[in-house]
Amino acid sequence: MNFLTSGEKIQEFRVKLNLKQEELKDEGLTVDVINMIENDKKELDCKTALTIFEKFKKKAEIMDVVLNIDVDYFMRSQNEDAEIYCLKKLKSDDVDESVIEEIFELTDEFDLLAVKAEVYVKIGQLSSKEKYYEKACFNYNKAVKIYKSMGKREKLAYIYLKMGSCKGNVLQYDTAIVYYNLSQYYAFVYDDLEVAKLSLYDLANAYNYLKKIDLSLETIEKYLAIASMTDQYYAYAHILKANCYENEEQFSIAIEIYITLISKILDKENPILGLVYNNLGLTYCNINDFNMGMKYFEMAEKFRYDIDKPNLSHTLIEKSTILLKQKLYDEAIKSVELGLKYAKEYSDVEYLLKGKNILSDIYDKLGNYISLEKIYFELIDLVSTHENNNALKSIYDKLALLYLKENKISLCEKYLVLSRNIN
């Protein structure tokens, strides 16, 4: 990409508009001065740039030509134009390796250190989207180092938030908490309210995963103190709060939170309602109130069928919990199988795994080894496609145990070897 000097820009537009240097003359602006400016032997000042730009505008109007520039265009340096070009490229939806390579070359050529940091952030975002969380963190950290060296620490709140999310996605919650707290610090120092809210919500989530319920509840209250009902995670924060109380087996408090939240959701087509109904079904199941539990599961099922089909599989698969508690195995199997149909339709890998694992538990309990073996092979295909080695090893171990029960020793040995080779 070629970026012009101020003089080259003026010469280019003068030629395009079919103007001679003499036609640009003005008070204090001689042909010699114009010639020196065009050859970059004299620096362009604001007054001269404005004079020339006005003459370009008049000629463009006569020619019925749209300039699509302003006077600042002529005042910008090559470095500034390169920076604008790079940042615009990074904001586009089609950033790929070739674009990143081009921008890296320009950052080196024009010494665009801040843009280089933005490139590392972009790589982090793209890597995270593809679930390459280690690569994402590596690049985010490079951006952190550059911003610190430049003294641009106001950028760090967002980056530490994203690094925390990466660590949380690979279940490294202790490390995630460190990053979320760093994000909190910089968001507070630089008054970044949006990042402050996001990091508080994610921090509370991480504490909940680690069963640090008091810290999670304390952090949720901090989030709710600065959030409004229109915020993205406002309703989810209440759901997380209810989950905390469920983890402490304070189910009545959790139910009260869910019921209150339903009354606050004015938009009765808000997908969050499906999740709340679903969770209420699970909560009532935990206290063995099967009638109320089934009532809310059916409400969730109807709502998600009508409004939120991509998440219908979650309700159908989790409804098996209440059916299994009542030893209604056939109904549980039907519900899970229907859920798997929707999970497959919407490529929901998490619930494909969850549903098939529930089926494997049911068939194991019923001693239906033919169906159990079939499910194990389906799970192997699924986790192999998504390169989940830990899950694959677990299935090989379960298959080996199944074949041991059936006295199929050679098959048992085969899958034990496959499991061992994963290590």
N, C-alpha and C positions, 0 to 999 in steps of 0.2 A: 504494500500500500504506500503510495507516494503522497506526502504532505507538503504543501507549498509554503514558501516564505510569504510574508506580507507583500513584498515586491512582486513576486511571481503571481500572487492572486490578483493584484491590480492589473498587471499586464495581461493576464488571461481574460479578465472580464472586459478590459478595454478592447481587446481584439475581438471578443465575442460580440460586443456591441458596435463593432466597426467604428471605433473612435480613434482619432489620432492624438498624440501627446499634446499637441497644440490646443485641442478642444478641452483639455482638462485644466488649462491655465487659469489662474485666479490671482487675487492679490497675495503676493508673497510666494506664489506657487508658479515657478517658471518651468519651462521645458527641461532645463538642465536639472532642476530639483526632481521633477517627475522621473527623468531618466535615471538619476542616482537612486531614487526609491525603488524603481522597478528592478534595478540591478543590485539591490540590497547594499548599496554603498552609503545610504543615508537612512537613519531610523525613521519609521513612520510614527508621527504623533497623532493624538486624538483629533485635533482641529483639522489637520490635513486629510486624515481618513474620512472625516465627516464631509468635507468639501468634495472630495472625489466621489464618495458614495452618493451624494445628492445629484451630481452630474450623471452618474450611472443610472440613477432612478429616473431622471428626466428622459434620458435616451431610451431606456427600457419601456417607458410609457408610450413614447412615440412609436417604437417598434412593436408595441403590444406583446412585450416579453415579460414573464414573471421571473423576478430575480431569485426569490426563495433564500435570501440572505439578509443580514443586517450589517450595520457598520462594525459591530464587534468581530465579525468574520475576518475583516482585514487586519484587525488589531491582534488577533490571536497568533501565538507562536506555533511552530510545528509541533512542539511538545504538547501544547494545550489541545491542538487538533487531534493529535494521536491519542491523548487521554480520553477525549470525548468519543472518538471512534471506538476505542476499546470498551469503554463502559456501556456504550449503546449495544455493542455486540454481545456483551455479557448478559444484558437484560433480555435478549431475544429468546424465543422458545426453542430455537434449533442449534443450541450450543453443542458442538461435538469436539472430538479430539483435534481435528484440523483447525477449528476456530481457536481452541485453547493454545495450540502450538503457535498459531499466527500472533496471538496476543502476547504470548511469552516473548516472542522475538521482538515485538514492538516495545515491550517494557524494558528490555535490555538495550535496544537501540536508543530510546529516548529517556532512559533512566526514570521510568514511571513506577516508583516503588509502591505507592499506594494502590495503583492498579494491579500490580503483581499480587498484593495481599488479597484484593478482590477476586483475582483468578483462583487463588488457593481456596477462598471461601466457596466459589462456584464449584470447584472440583469436589469439595466436601459435600455440598448440597447434592450434586449429581451422584456421587458415590453412595451417599446415604439413601437416596431414592432407589438405587439398585441393590441396597442392603449390604454394601461393602463398607461396613461400619469402621473397621480398623483403618482402611484407606482414608475414609472421610475424616477421622480424628487426626490422622497424620497430617493431612493438608490443612485442617483447621488450625492445628498447632503452628504450622508454618506461618499462617496469617497472623496469629497472635504475636509471634516473635517480631514480625515486620512492624505491626502497629505499635508494639511497645518501643521498638527502636526509633519510631517516628514521633513518639509521644501522643499518638492518637488512641488513647485508652478508652475513649467513649465507644469504640467499636467492639470492645471485648465482651460486654454483657451478652450480646446476641451470640457471639461465637462460642462462649462458654456454655450457653444454653444448648446450642446444637451439639457440642461435645458431650454434654450430659445425656442428651437424648440418644446419642450413639451408644454410649456405655449402657444405658438402660435397656436398649434394644437387644443387647447381648447378655443381659441379666447381670451385669457388673454394677450392681446398685450402689455399693460402697463408693466406687470411683465416681459414679454418676452424681452422687450427693456432693462430693467435693466440687465438681464443676458447677452444679446448680447453685451452691453457696457462693462461688466466685461470681457467677452471673448475677446473683442477688446483690452482691457488694457493688459491682460496677453499675448496675441498673440504678441503685440508690444514689451513688456518687454523681452520676450524670443524668439523673431524673428521667430515666427511661421507663415510664409506667407500664407500657405494653409488655416489655421483656420481663419486668418485675413480676407481673401477674403470671405470665407463662412459666417462669422459673419456680415460682411458689407452688403452682399447681403440680408441676412435674416433680418437685422436691417432695411434696406431700405423698405423691404416688409412690416414689422410691421408698420412703419411710414405711409406707403400708406394705410393700412387697417384702421388706425386711422385718415385718411384724413389730416395728417400732411405732405402735399405735398412738401413744401419747404425743410423740413428736409429729406424727402425721396429722392428728386432729388439731394440734397447735398451729401447724403450718396452713391447714385448710382455713382456719379462722383468720389468719393473716391475709390469705388470698381473698376471702369473702369481704374483708374490711375495705379493700381497695377496688373490688370488682363491682360491676353492675349487672342487672339481670340480662342485659343485651350482650354481655361478653360471651365469647365462644365457649368457655369452659365453666360458666357459672353453674349450669345444671349438673354438669359432670362432677363439679366439686361437691355438690350435695350427695350425689351418688357415691363418690369416694368416701365421704363422711359416713354414709350409711354402711358401706363395706367395712369401714374400721370398726364400727359397733358390732357388725356381724362377726368379725374376727374375734371379738371379745365376748361373743355369744350374748350380746345385749340386743336381742332380736326385736323387742318391743320398741326400742328407740329407733332402730333402723326402719321399721315399718312406719313409724310416725314421720320420719324424714321423707320417706318415699311418698306417703299420702299428702303431706304438705307441699312437696314439690309438684305433684300432679295438679294441685289447686292453683299453683303459681304459673303453670304453663298455659298461657292464653290461646296459643295457636294449637288447636287440637289435631293438626296434621304434622306437628313437629316430630321428627323421627325419634327424638329422645324419649317420647312417651312409650314407644315399643320396648325400649331398654328398661324403663322403670317398671312397666307391667311384668316384664320377664324376671327382673330381679325380685319383685314382690312375690312372684311364684316360687322362686328359690328360697326366699326367706321364710315363707309360710311352710314350705317343705321341711326346712330345718327344725321347725317346732312341731312337726307332724300334724299340721292343720291342712290335711290333704284337700278338703273341699275348697278352702280359700286359695290354696296354692294352685289347684287346677283352674279355678275361676280366673286368676290373673294370667296363667299360661295361655288360656283360651283367648283372653283379651289381647295378649301380646301377639298370639298367632293371627288373629283376625286383623289387628292393626297392621302388622308387618306384611300380611298378604295384600292388603289394600294400599298401603302407603310406602312400605320399606322392604320390598322383596329381597334385596341383596342380603338383609340380615334375618330373613325368615328362617334360614337354616339354624341359626343360633337358638331360637326358641324351640324349634322342633327337636333338636338334639338335646337341649338342656331339659326339656319336658320329660325326658326319659328318667331323670332323677326321681321325680315324684312317682312315676309308674313303677320303677324298680323297688322303691321303698315299700310298695304295696304288693310286690312280687307279681306284678302284671307284666310278665316277660314278653308275651306276644305283642301286646300293645306298645311296649317300650321299643321293641325291634322295629315295628311298623313306623313309629314316630321318628326313630333315628334314620331309617332307610329313606324316608321322605325328606328328612333334613339333608341327608347326603346328596340327594338329587339336586336340591337347590344350591348346596355348597359347591357342587361340581359345575352347575350352570353359571355361577358367579365367581368361579375360580378362587374360592375361599379355602386356601390350603389349611389354615389353622383349624377350621371346623371339619374339614375332610379328615384330618388326623384325629381330632377329638371324637368325631362320630364313629370312626372305624375302631378306635381304641375302646369305646364304650361297647360296641358290638362284640369285640374280642373278649371283653370281661364277661358279657352275658353268655356267650357260647361256651366259654371256659367253665362258668358256674353250672351251666346246663349239661356239660359233658358232651356237647355237640362238636366233636373234634373235626368232622369234615368241614363244617362251616367255619370253624376256628382257623383251620389251615388255610382256607380260601381267603379269609380276611387278612391273615398274616402276609400272604403273597401280595395282596392288594396294597397293604401298608409298605411292603418292600419297594414296590414300583413307585409309590408316591414319594417316600422319603429319598429314594435314590435319585429321582428327578430333581429334587430340591436340595440335594447334597447335604442332608442332615445325618452326619455320621453317628452321632450319639443315639439318635432314634433308630438308625439302621442296626447298630450293635445290639440295642435292646430287643429288637424284633428277632434277630438271629438267635439270641439267648432264649427267647420264649419259644421259638420253633424247635430249638434243640431240646428244651424241656418237654414239649409236646411229644416229640418223637421218642423221647426216653419213656414217657408214660405208655406209649403204644408199643414199646419194645422194638422200635425201628432204629437199631443201634448205629447202622452205617449213616443214616440220614442225620441222626443226632450228632455224630462226629463231624459230618460235613458242615453243619451250621455252627458248631463250636469253633471249628477252624476258621470259617468265614468271619465269625465275631472277633476271634483273636487277631486276625490279620488287619482288622480296622485299626487296631492300636499301632 
